[in-house]
Amino acid sequence: MKLVWFRNDLRLADNPALRYACAGDGPVAALFIISPTQWRQHKMAPIRQRFMLAQVDELGRELAALGIPLHLLRVETFAEAPAALSDLCRELGVTQLYANQAIEIDEQRRDHAVTAALAEQAVSCHWLNGCCVLPPGRVLTGSGEMFKVFTPFSRAWLKALDEEGFVIHRAPAPRGEPLPWHPLAERAWVDEALGELTADARWPVGEAEARRRLNDFLEQAVLDYGETRDFPAIAGTSVLSPYLAAGIISPRQCVAALQQRLGYRPQSNAQPGFVWLNELVWREFYRHLLVLIPTLSMNRPFKPETAALSWSWDPDAFAAWCEGRTGYPIVDAAMRCLNATGWMHNRLRMIVASFLTKDLHIHWRLGEDYFMSRLIDGDLAANNGGWQWAAGTGADAAPYFRVFNPTTQGQRFDPQGEFIRTWVTELADIPAAYVHQPHDWLRLKGRRDYPAPMVDHAVARVRAIEMFRSLEK
């Protein structure tokens, strides 16, 4: 018996672990492990848990149709996984375990412990690359180190891809008669562990839905992506991040579909489609970093010297940021959107992260944790990379003296205030000329239903620069 352990790779197509387990004869079974306590410790958002489990349900039905049973295990923490897996393998007569490699340090430690435990009962473990186009460690400098700056990494990544190419694995063929599948909602222990499992209708699950979104984006928006991606009121992005984070679609499938749409693989900004491809390379960059620099999974900055920065931990200021009460309309709209939908446009993520760290001087770790606790696409590598970039502590971070001005960012990327009016309802009736600096207009109308700016940006910017300059002394 061969066992496929699904994690953040909840798909049939282009799944190396599933592909190799299904090669040859012999029975195949599948496994998904639910770890409620561990998920909470990792700040996994409830909306992400529901989305993931809805996809597990879909995956279970699809596997059952192929004659492959999906087993569910509940272990509260990763520490319990080796013993639970050993028991299941003994019960099923498993001789080989297949899984796609995890990149986070806690998950890697769990997998090492599983390998050791299963070796004692002669079960061999096969770990494959299912999360990146090119495996971590493949793209290194001439001296064999990980790139610390994105642009040379991107060039080396594109060169390596041209040299090696990649393979898209097909979904497996049926391996027997269809099997019954009992939905998760019918399993009392799942509800007991996680609460209501109803998925959010805004985020339908399924590989077909992920492919539909990808194809729609490639047909309708990819050629204009460089011009439209920064405007949150425009449907200019792929909105594929939840599907990539859960592994419902793979980055290889995205690159292959882009190449098929264009008829070539873009190599520079001069070629249509390159800007979106480069966003996929950014995703790869952060994932490779997480594997090769494990301290990034341990709340430590990429730049060690920045650990000495005198960050604030002000709970009241942090709460105002979380709840969208800062008095800066674009920041408040973004945070209210996140809280309501579990998703935030990428430009807005940069704006609110800069505001928290450079205007409020609050530690990036608080923002990173809050995002993970709310985002449907919460992904440690991308989230940590983005927050450290904004805070000036990470790889390829903007110079510390480059601080986003939240007012001018709003004016530039939401010029008519469409996005702001959608989420900051107090400003729904304000004229466009005042929407980014509404306080004088509100004062003239005798209104106090929207907060005054909690900080003076110009003063806060100087303080942020002084914080970093102090490290040079």
ROFILO-336860 format. One line per field, with one value per residue (C-alpha): residue in three letters; z, y, x. Coordinates in steps of 0.1 Angstrom, whole numbers, plus 5000, padded with zeros to 4 digits. Example, Ala and Ser with C-alpha at 12.3 -4.5 7.8 and 13.67 -1.06 7.14 Angstrom:
BEGIN
pavo: c(ALA,SER) $
up: c(5078,5071) $
north: c(4955,4989) $
east: c(5123,5137) $
***
This chain:
BEGIN
pavo: c(MET,LYS,LEU,VAL,TRP,PHE,ARG,ASN,ASP,LEU,ARG,LEU,ALA,ASP,ASN,PRO,ALA,LEU,ARG,TYR,ALA,CYS,ALA,GLY,ASP,GLY,PRO,VAL,ALA,ALA,LEU,PHE,ILE,ILE,SER,PRO,THR,GLN,TRP,ARG,GLN,HIS,LYS,MET,ALA,PRO,ILE,ARG,GLN,ARG,PHE,MET,LEU,ALA,GLN,VAL,ASP,GLU,LEU,GLY,ARG,GLU,LEU,ALA,ALA,LEU,GLY,ILE,PRO,LEU,HIS,LEU,LEU,ARG,VAL,GLU,THR,PHE,ALA,GLU,ALA,PRO,ALA,ALA,LEU,SER,ASP,LEU,CYS,ARG,GLU,LEU,GLY,VAL,THR,GLN,LEU,TYR,ALA,ASN,GLN,ALA,ILE,GLU,ILE,ASP,GLU,GLN,ARG,ARG,ASP,HIS,ALA,VAL,THR,ALA,ALA,LEU,ALA,GLU,GLN,ALA,VAL,SER,CYS,HIS,TRP,LEU,ASN,GLY,CYS,CYS,VAL,LEU,PRO,PRO,GLY,ARG,VAL,LEU,THR,GLY,SER,GLY,GLU,MET,PHE,LYS,VAL,PHE,THR,PRO,PHE,SER,ARG,ALA,TRP,LEU,LYS,ALA,LEU,ASP,GLU,GLU,GLY,PHE,VAL,ILE,HIS,ARG,ALA,PRO,ALA,PRO,ARG,GLY,GLU,PRO,LEU,PRO,TRP,HIS,PRO,LEU,ALA,GLU,ARG,ALA,TRP,VAL,ASP,GLU,ALA,LEU,GLY,GLU,LEU,THR,ALA,ASP,ALA,ARG,TRP,PRO,VAL,GLY,GLU,ALA,GLU,ALA,ARG,ARG,ARG,LEU,ASN,ASP,PHE,LEU,GLU,GLN,ALA,VAL,LEU,ASP,TYR,GLY,GLU,THR,ARG,ASP,PHE,PRO,ALA,ILE,ALA,GLY,THR,SER,VAL,LEU,SER,PRO,TYR,LEU,ALA,ALA,GLY,ILE,ILE,SER,PRO,ARG,GLN,CYS,VAL,ALA,ALA,LEU,GLN,GLN,ARG,LEU,GLY,TYR,ARG,PRO,GLN,SER,ASN,ALA,GLN,PRO,GLY,PHE,VAL,TRP,LEU,ASN,GLU,LEU,VAL,TRP,ARG,GLU,PHE,TYR,ARG,HIS,LEU,LEU,VAL,LEU,ILE,PRO,THR,LEU,SER,MET,ASN,ARG,PRO,PHE,LYS,PRO,GLU,THR,ALA,ALA,LEU,SER,TRP,SER,TRP,ASP,PRO,ASP,ALA,PHE,ALA,ALA,TRP,CYS,GLU,GLY,ARG,THR,GLY,TYR,PRO,ILE,VAL,ASP,ALA,ALA,MET,ARG,CYS,LEU,ASN,ALA,THR,GLY,TRP,MET,HIS,ASN,ARG,LEU,ARG,MET,ILE,VAL,ALA,SER,PHE,LEU,THR,LYS,ASP,LEU,HIS,ILE,HIS,TRP,ARG,LEU,GLY,GLU,ASP,TYR,PHE,MET,SER,ARG,LEU,ILE,ASP,GLY,ASP,LEU,ALA,ALA,ASN,ASN,GLY,GLY,TRP,GLN,TRP,ALA,ALA,GLY,THR,GLY,ALA,ASP,ALA,ALA,PRO,TYR,PHE,ARG,VAL,PHE,ASN,PRO,THR,THR,GLN,GLY,GLN,ARG,PHE,ASP,PRO,GLN,GLY,GLU,PHE,ILE,ARG,THR,TRP,VAL,THR,GLU,LEU,ALA,ASP,ILE,PRO,ALA,ALA,TYR,VAL,HIS,GLN,PRO,HIS,ASP,TRP,LEU,ARG,LEU,LYS,GLY,ARG,ARG,ASP,TYR,PRO,ALA,PRO,MET,VAL,ASP,HIS,ALA,VAL,ALA,ARG,VAL,ARG,ALA,ILE,GLU,MET,PHE,ARG,SER,LEU,GLU,LYS) $
up: c(5000,4991,5011,4997,5025,5013,5029,5011,4978,4976,4940,4916,4887,4888,4922,4922,4953,4940,4905,4918,4943,4915,4892,4889,4904,4939,4960,4969,4997,5007,5039,5053,5089,5108,5135,5152,5181,5158,5133,5161,5173,5138,5137,5108,5099,5104,5069,5056,5076,5062,5027,5031,5046,5019,4994,5013,5010,4972,4970,4989,4965,4935,4949,4958,4922,4912,4937,4961,4997,5016,5053,5079,5111,5139,5158,5179,5173,5149,5177,5177,5139,5139,5163,5145,5111,5124,5137,5104,5083,5105,5102,5064,5056,5041,5028,5011,5021,4994,5002,4988,5008,5034,5036,5071,5099,5122,5093,5083,5118,5119,5086,5098,5129,5107,5085,5116,5131,5099,5093,5124,5107,5073,5056,5032,5028,4995,4997,4964,4952,4948,4961,4937,4900,4908,4940,4968,4966,4928,4922,4940,4935,4920,4955,4963,4985,4984,4966,4991,4964,4942,4907,4903,4917,4891,4863,4876,4881,4845,4832,4852,4840,4804,4809,4827,4818,4839,4837,4844,4859,4848,4873,4879,4860,4880,4900,4908,4913,4927,4965,4988,5003,5035,5036,5064,5076,5085,5108,5142,5154,5126,5136,5172,5165,5141,5145,5115,5083,5059,5032,5020,4988,4976,4974,4956,4959,4933,4907,4880,4897,4901,4864,4854,4874,4858,4823,4828,4840,4812,4786,4801,4822,4820,4791,4811,4844,4847,4844,4864,4892,4917,4916,4941,4926,4893,4887,4875,4894,4892,4927,4926,4959,4980,4955,4953,4991,4995,4966,4946,4916,4913,4903,4874,4860,4862,4843,4817,4811,4807,4782,4763,4762,4749,4728,4746,4781,4787,4798,4805,4813,4776,4769,4777,4806,4823,4852,4863,4857,4879,4907,4906,4908,4939,4954,4946,4960,4994,4995,4987,5014,5040,5033,5031,5061,5087,5112,5090,5104,5140,5142,5134,5109,5077,5086,5120,5129,5127,5158,5178,5164,5191,5179,5197,5210,5218,5221,5215,5184,5171,5177,5158,5128,5130,5131,5104,5127,5118,5102,5069,5045,5023,5053,5070,5038,5033,5069,5069,5036,5051,5082,5061,5033,5044,5014,5006,4974,4972,4968,4999,5018,5012,5022,5055,5064,5058,5079,5109,5109,5096,5108,5141,5145,5157,5154,5120,5139,5152,5117,5103,5129,5123,5086,5091,5115,5089,5054,5034,5015,5045,5035,5059,5032,5013,5044,5062,5031,5025,5061,5064,5031,5042,5076,5062,5079,5051,5019,4991,5014,5002,5016,5051,5041,5015,5035,5019,5023,5029,5016,4983,4979,4981,4957,4932,4933,4943,4927,4928,4961,4948,4970,5000,4997,4994,5028,5048,5048,5068,5036,5011,5003,5004,4971,4954,4959,4997,5000,5008,5033,5045,5079,5069,5048,5077,5101,5079,5078,5116,5114,5138,5125,5111,5133,5130,5118,5147,5137,5116,5087,5082,5118,5119,5088,5104,5135,5114,5096,5129,5142,5113,5114,5150,5139,5121,5152) $
north: c(5000,5035,5065,5101,5127,5159,5192,5226,5208,5200,5191,5162,5178,5187,5170,5152,5132,5119,5113,5091,5073,5063,5051,5014,4988,4983,5001,5038,5057,5093,5112,5147,5156,5182,5199,5225,5235,5238,5259,5283,5285,5295,5321,5305,5325,5308,5318,5300,5269,5268,5273,5246,5221,5228,5219,5188,5178,5184,5165,5136,5133,5134,5109,5086,5088,5075,5046,5063,5066,5098,5092,5120,5121,5146,5154,5186,5195,5185,5166,5140,5134,5107,5084,5089,5082,5052,5037,5045,5030,4998,4996,5000,4980,5010,5005,5038,5074,5101,5139,5172,5190,5216,5248,5261,5251,5236,5215,5204,5193,5173,5157,5147,5131,5113,5099,5086,5071,5053,5040,5019,5000,4998,5025,5046,5083,5101,5140,5158,5195,5205,5241,5258,5259,5253,5235,5256,5254,5253,5290,5301,5327,5317,5311,5287,5310,5322,5355,5383,5407,5399,5412,5389,5361,5367,5367,5335,5319,5327,5313,5281,5277,5280,5255,5229,5235,5219,5192,5195,5162,5150,5139,5102,5077,5058,5030,5010,5012,5045,5047,5065,5098,5111,5149,5166,5183,5149,5142,5154,5154,5178,5203,5198,5207,5236,5249,5258,5246,5266,5280,5316,5319,5346,5319,5288,5258,5233,5230,5239,5272,5280,5272,5294,5323,5318,5316,5346,5367,5356,5364,5397,5413,5400,5422,5453,5440,5463,5493,5482,5460,5488,5501,5483,5496,5478,5441,5441,5412,5374,5369,5335,5338,5317,5289,5290,5291,5260,5243,5241,5253,5251,5278,5256,5255,5293,5297,5271,5288,5322,5307,5290,5323,5344,5318,5325,5329,5366,5375,5413,5442,5450,5419,5417,5393,5397,5418,5391,5364,5384,5383,5346,5348,5370,5342,5318,5341,5343,5305,5298,5322,5306,5272,5283,5308,5290,5319,5337,5311,5321,5357,5370,5397,5389,5417,5408,5443,5455,5434,5463,5487,5504,5493,5503,5477,5503,5482,5511,5523,5487,5482,5514,5501,5467,5481,5508,5538,5556,5587,5579,5568,5544,5526,5523,5511,5485,5472,5471,5452,5427,5422,5417,5395,5379,5393,5425,5439,5438,5475,5480,5454,5476,5508,5495,5477,5508,5528,5504,5502,5536,5559,5541,5525,5493,5460,5443,5410,5423,5431,5398,5379,5399,5394,5356,5356,5372,5363,5335,5334,5334,5320,5323,5329,5356,5372,5374,5385,5413,5425,5426,5443,5471,5473,5477,5446,5421,5409,5435,5459,5494,5519,5529,5565,5555,5557,5555,5586,5571,5602,5604,5567,5569,5598,5580,5545,5553,5588,5591,5573,5545,5519,5542,5549,5512,5504,5536,5542,5574,5589,5575,5609,5630,5647,5632,5663,5657,5619,5615,5644,5645,5662,5699,5690,5670,5698,5723,5699,5696,5659,5638,5604,5597,5599,5625,5613,5595,5607,5635,5616,5641,5639,5601,5597,5616,5594,5563,5575,5583,5548,5533,5558,5550,5516,5531,5547) $
east: c(5000,5012,4999,4998,4998,4981,4990,4991,4988,4951,4948,4949,4967,5004,5008,5042,5035,5002,5017,5046,5025,5001,5029,5029,5005,4993,4967,4970,4953,4954,4956,4949,4957,4936,4956,4933,4956,4986,4967,4956,4992,5002,4975,4957,4926,4893,4883,4914,4906,4871,4884,4910,4886,4860,4887,4895,4859,4861,4893,4879,4850,4874,4897,4868,4857,4891,4890,4914,4901,4910,4916,4913,4933,4929,4961,4961,4997,5025,5042,5015,5018,5046,5027,4994,5009,5027,4995,4976,5004,5004,4966,4966,4997,5015,5050,5056,5046,5046,5043,5053,5080,5070,5090,5082,5105,5079,5065,5100,5108,5075,5084,5118,5102,5077,5106,5124,5092,5082,5117,5113,5085,5102,5080,5100,5092,5094,5095,5089,5088,5052,5053,5077,5084,5121,5130,5145,5183,5183,5188,5219,5247,5281,5294,5265,5246,5210,5204,5196,5184,5154,5165,5195,5175,5148,5174,5190,5156,5145,5178,5175,5139,5150,5178,5157,5121,5094,5068,5031,5019,4984,4958,4959,4937,4911,4926,4894,4857,4844,4842,4817,4827,4812,4813,4832,4800,4787,4817,4809,4846,4855,4828,4837,4874,4868,4833,4811,4826,4804,4827,4825,4805,4830,4857,4843,4867,4878,4905,4880,4873,4910,4916,4886,4900,4934,4921,4898,4927,4950,4923,4911,4937,4972,4983,4972,4984,5014,4991,4961,4975,4979,4944,4921,4889,4898,4896,4932,4947,4943,4929,4945,4964,4940,4942,4980,4982,4960,4977,4945,4965,5003,5027,5039,5004,5003,5036,5025,4992,5008,5033,5004,4984,5013,5030,5063,5077,5084,5119,5119,5096,5095,5074,5037,5030,5064,5051,5027,5053,5077,5051,5052,5090,5087,5066,5094,5120,5103,5097,5134,5145,5123,5138,5174,5172,5151,5153,5127,5102,5112,5101,5136,5145,5164,5188,5201,5211,5175,5166,5179,5152,5131,5097,5065,5040,5013,4980,4957,4974,4976,4939,4930,4951,4934,4899,4904,4902,4935,4920,4938,4910,4930,4945,4911,4894,4920,4918,4880,4881,4905,4883,4852,4864,4897,4915,4934,4948,4986,4992,4970,4991,5021,5004,4990,5022,5042,5017,5019,5057,5068,5040,5030,5065,5048,5067,5062,5056,5022,5011,5024,5005,4973,4974,4978,4948,4926,4938,4923,4956,4978,5012,5041,5068,5049,5035,5068,5086,5061,5061,5098,5101,5077,5094,5129,5142,5139,5155,5156,5137,5132,5158,5148,5143,5116,5084,5049,5028,4993,4975,4994,4992,4955,4954,4975,4959,4923,4920,4882,4879,4858,4875,4875,4837,4830,4846,4846,4809,4812,4828,4803,4788,4820,4831,4861,4881,4881,4880,4917,4918,4882,4886,4881,4850,4836,4843,4824,4795,4796,4803,4824,4817,4852,4883,4910,4945,4961,4996,5011,5027,5055,5066,5062,5083,5112,5110,5111,5142,5158,5151,5171,5199,5205,5216,5245,5260) $
***
